[in-house]
Amino acid sequence: MKRAGDTPTRTLWHRIKDVALTDVAAIARAGTIQGSLERLEEVLLEADFGVPTTMRLVAEIEARAKRGLIKSETEFHSALEAAIAESLGSGNSNPRVLRAENPPTVILVVGVNGAGKTTFIGKFSDLLAANGMSVLVGAADTFRAGAIDQLRVWAERAGADFVGGTAGTDPASVAFDAVDAGIARGKDVVVVDTAGRLHTSDALMEEMKKIDRVIGKRLPGAPHETLLVLDGTIGQNAVAQATTFAQAIPVTGLVVTKIDGTAKGGIVLAVHEALNVPVKFIGVGEKASDLVAFDPARFAREVLEE
């Protein structure tokens, strides 16, 4: 998770030690615990954990400390890692990609401009193909000719079929044609891209709803998975974006891109808890291999790496 290309910065764990744990043993002493916890709270908020998640993590550490379970740096580290893993594993948290009972499985990919949807679809298609699945990619982002061409290149690299209209074509009709082609060609998975849209644009959000409805008309029950791609570098704005998208269509999974887990990875927890939707993938770099299937325990461990 360190491959996100960030400058060498102090890791989250180093910052926690610097600010909150100058005297680790003191955290267990009633007279000094509160100051340490307040500083821990500040560090977690700076790392984009968000207020609700931060409050709960700090409360868990406080409870463990008062029970005498945190008397060393190692015990503190273990307690915080366990609390993060528990948070990511709570509620609707299964990272497995949903599948249709009968193929094709239709996966709709949505998100704002610049979040990394097209790159994610390319990497995702490559991953599906590597696991023996036949894939068709539909380019329903018809606002930019460049987006269609870019997605076609990614599809070719992954050995996936491609369906795309010309710039200006009705996006819903392209989505319909992609699903139709996936059915006719016996594909295992159809991945449908959509144009990046600001969550504040009512017209574009309505268009996204139309795409969702049209897909369902061509194949009842589809899309079987709707993945919302979020840019992990934008902090708490990702929570606002995710909430608006989830109010418009049934988001079933999250993809968080541009993640450096050692620096600002708290947004992963914040978005999961805000939506009660599982994180399914994180992007940590530009190569196809830099798309990582989400593992809550692994993420909790890596977010606190030294």
C-alpha positions in Angstrom: 0.0 0.0 0.0 3.0 2.3 0.1 3.2 2.4 -3.7 0.9 5.4 -4.1 3.8 7.6 -5.0 3.7 9.9 -2.0 6.7 11.8 -0.9 8.6 10.1 2.0 6.6 11.3 5.0 6.2 10.3 8.5 3.9 7.4 8.7 0.6 7.5 10.7 2.1 5.3 13.4 5.2 7.6 13.7 2.9 10.6 14.0 0.9 8.9 16.7 4.0 8.0 18.6 5.4 11.6 18.3 2.2 13.3 19.3 0.3 11.0 21.6 2.8 8.6 23.0 5.8 10.5 24.1 5.4 8.6 27.3 3.6 5.4 26.4 3.3 4.1 29.9 1.5 7.2 30.9 -1.5 6.3 28.9 -2.5 3.9 31.6 -2.3 6.4 34.4 -5.6 8.1 35.2 -4.1 11.5 35.5 -2.5 11.6 32.1 -4.6 9.4 29.8 -7.0 12.2 28.7 -4.2 14.4 27.3 -2.8 11.5 25.3 -6.2 10.5 23.9 -6.9 14.1 22.9 -3.7 14.2 20.9 -4.4 10.8 19.4 -7.8 12.1 18.3 -6.1 15.0 16.6 -3.8 12.7 14.6 -6.6 10.4 13.5 -8.7 13.4 12.3 -5.8 14.7 10.3 -5.5 11.3 8.7 -9.1 11.5 7.5 -10.7 9.0 9.8 -13.6 11.4 10.3 -15.3 12.4 13.5 -17.6 9.4 14.2 -14.9 6.8 13.4 -12.2 8.7 15.4 -14.5 9.1 18.4 -15.2 5.4 18.5 -11.5 4.3 18.0 -10.4 6.7 20.8 -13.2 5.4 23.1 -12.0 1.8 22.5 -8.4 2.7 23.3 -9.5 4.5 26.4 -11.6 1.6 27.6 -8.7 -0.8 27.1 -6.3 1.5 28.8 -8.6 1.9 31.9 -8.7 -1.9 32.1 -5.0 -2.0 32.3 -4.6 -3.6 28.9 -2.3 -0.9 27.4 1.0 -0.6 29.3 3.5 -0.5 26.4 3.9 0.8 22.8 3.3 -2.8 21.5 0.1 -3.1 23.4 -1.1 0.2 22.2 -0.2 -0.6 18.6 -2.1 -4.0 18.8 -5.1 -2.3 20.4 -5.4 0.3 17.7 -4.9 -2.2 14.9 -7.6 -4.4 16.4 -10.0 -1.5 16.7 -9.4 -0.5 13.0 -9.9 -4.1 11.8 -13.1 -4.4 13.8 -14.4 -1.1 12.4 -13.7 -2.3 8.8 -15.3 -5.7 9.5 -18.5 -4.2 11.0 -21.9 -4.0 9.3 -22.1 -4.5 5.6 -18.4 -5.3 5.0 -18.0 -8.4 2.8 -15.4 -7.4 0.1 -16.3 -10.2 -2.2 -17.5 -9.0 -5.6 -21.2 -9.9 -6.1 -22.0 -12.3 -8.9 -25.2 -13.0 -10.9 -26.7 -16.4 -10.5 -26.5 -16.8 -14.2 -24.0 -14.9 -16.4 -23.3 -12.2 -17.3 -22.7 -10.4 -14.1 -23.2 -6.7 -14.9 -21.0 -4.2 -12.9 -21.8 -0.5 -13.2 -18.9 1.9 -12.3 -19.7 5.4 -11.2 -17.9 8.4 -9.6 -16.9 12.0 -10.0 -14.5 13.4 -12.6 -10.9 12.5 -11.9 -11.5 9.7 -9.4 -9.9 7.1 -11.6 -12.9 5.2 -12.9 -11.4 4.4 -16.4 -8.1 3.3 -14.9 -9.9 1.1 -12.4 -12.0 -0.5 -15.1 -8.9 -1.3 -17.0 -7.2 -2.9 -14.0 -10.3 -4.7 -12.9 -10.9 -6.2 -16.4 -7.3 -7.4 -16.4 -7.9 -9.0 -13.0 -11.1 -10.7 -14.1 -9.4 -12.0 -17.2 -6.5 -13.3 -15.2 -9.0 -15.3 -13.1 -10.3 -17.0 -16.2 -13.4 -14.8 -16.8 -14.5 -13.5 -20.2 -15.2 -9.7 -20.0 -17.0 -7.1 -22.1 -16.4 -3.4 -21.4 -19.1 -0.9 -22.2 -18.1 2.8 -22.6 -21.1 4.7 -21.5 -19.0 7.8 -20.9 -20.0 9.5 -24.2 -19.2 13.1 -23.2 -15.5 12.8 -24.1 -14.2 10.9 -27.2 -10.9 10.6 -25.4 -12.5 8.6 -22.6 -14.0 6.1 -25.1 -10.6 5.7 -26.8 -8.8 5.3 -23.5 -11.2 2.6 -22.3 -10.9 0.8 -25.6 -7.1 0.6 -25.1 -7.5 -0.7 -21.6 -10.0 -3.3 -22.8 -7.6 -4.5 -25.6 -4.8 -4.9 -23.0 -7.0 -7.1 -20.9 -8.3 -9.1 -23.8 -11.8 -7.9 -23.2 -14.5 -7.2 -25.8 -15.5 -3.6 -26.2 -18.8 -1.8 -26.9 -18.8 2.0 -27.2 -20.7 4.7 -29.0 -19.5 7.9 -30.5 -19.2 11.1 -28.5 -22.7 12.5 -27.8 -24.5 9.2 -28.0 -27.1 8.6 -25.3 -25.1 6.9 -22.5 -28.1 4.8 -21.5 -28.3 3.3 -25.0 -24.6 2.4 -24.9 -25.1 0.7 -21.5 -28.1 -1.2 -23.0 -26.1 -2.3 -26.0 -23.2 -3.4 -23.8 -25.4 -5.6 -21.7 -27.2 -6.9 -24.8 -23.8 -7.8 -26.4 -22.6 -9.5 -23.2 -25.6 -11.7 -23.2 -25.4 -12.5 -26.9 -21.7 -13.3 -26.7 -21.9 -15.4 -23.6 -19.6 -13.2 -21.5 -19.1 -13.8 -17.8 -18.9 -10.2 -16.8 -20.0 -6.9 -18.4 -18.4 -3.8 -16.9 -20.1 -0.5 -17.8 -18.2 2.8 -17.4 -20.1 6.1 -16.9 -19.1 9.7 -17.3 -17.6 11.4 -14.3 -20.1 13.6 -12.7 -20.1 16.1 -9.8 -22.4 14.8 -7.1 -23.9 18.3 -7.0 -25.1 18.1 -10.6 -28.8 17.1 -10.5 -29.0 16.6 -14.3 -26.1 14.2 -14.4 -27.3 12.3 -11.4 -30.6 11.8 -13.1 -28.8 10.5 -16.2 -27.0 8.0 -14.0 -30.3 6.8 -12.6 -31.5 6.3 -16.1 -28.5 4.2 -17.0 -29.2 2.1 -13.9 -32.9 1.6 -14.9 -32.1 0.8 -18.6 -29.6 -1.9 -17.6 -32.2 -3.4 -15.4 -34.8 -3.4 -18.2 -32.4 -5.4 -20.5 -31.4 -7.8 -17.8 -33.7 -8.1 -14.7 -31.6 -7.9 -11.5 -28.8 -6.0 -13.1 -26.6 -4.2 -12.3 -25.6 -6.9 -9.9 -22.8 -4.7 -8.5 -22.6 -0.9 -8.5 -19.1 0.3 -7.6 -18.4 3.8 -6.6 -14.9 5.0 -7.3 -13.5 7.6 -4.8 -10.3 9.5 -4.9 -8.6 8.8 -1.5 -6.6 12.1 -1.6 -9.7 14.4 -1.2 -10.3 13.6 2.4 -13.7 14.1 3.9 -15.1 15.4 0.6 -15.2 11.7 -0.4 -17.8 11.1 2.3 -20.0 13.8 1.0 -19.6 12.4 -2.6 -20.3 8.9 -1.5 -23.4 9.8 0.5 -25.0 11.7 -2.5 -24.3 8.9 -4.9 -25.7 6.3 -2.5 -28.9 8.3 -2.2 -29.3 8.3 -6.0 -28.6 4.7 -6.8 -28.0 1.5 -4.8 -24.2 1.6 -4.3 -23.0 -1.9 -3.4 -19.3 -1.5 -3.1 -16.5 1.1 -2.8 -13.2 1.5 -4.7 -10.8 3.9 -3.1 -8.0 5.1 -5.4 -4.7 6.9 -4.9 -4.3 5.5 -1.4 -1.1 5.7 0.7 -2.3 3.8 3.7 0.5 5.0 5.9 -0.5 8.7 5.5 -4.2 9.4 4.9 -5.8 6.0 4.8 -8.4 6.9 7.4 -10.8 7.9 4.7 -11.3 4.2 3.9 -12.9 3.7 7.4 -14.8 6.9 7.3 -16.5 6.1 4.0 -17.3 2.5 4.9 -18.9 3.6 8.2 -20.8 6.5 6.6 -22.5 4.3 4.0 -22.4 0.9 5.6 -21.1 -0.3 2.2 -18.0 -2.6 1.9 -14.8 -1.4 0.4 -14.0 -3.9 -2.4 -10.7 -2.6 -3.9 -8.1 0.0 -3.2 -5.7 1.5 -5.8 -2.2 2.1 -4.8 -0.4 2.8 -8.1 -0.7 3.0 -11.8 0.2 -0.5 -12.9 -2.5 -3.2 -13.3 -1.0 -5.1 -10.4 -1.6 -2.0 -8.1 -5.3 -2.8 -7.8 -5.6 -4.6 -4.5 -8.6 -6.6 -3.4 -9.6 -5.2 -0.1 -8.7 -7.2 3.0 -9.8 -5.4 6.3 -7.2 -7.2 8.5 -4.4 -6.5 6.1 -5.4 -2.9 5.7 -5.5 -2.4 9.5 -2.0 -3.8 9.7 -0.6 -1.8 6.9 -2.2 1.5 7.9 -0.1 1.3 11.1 3.1 0.2 9.4 6.3 1.9 10.7 
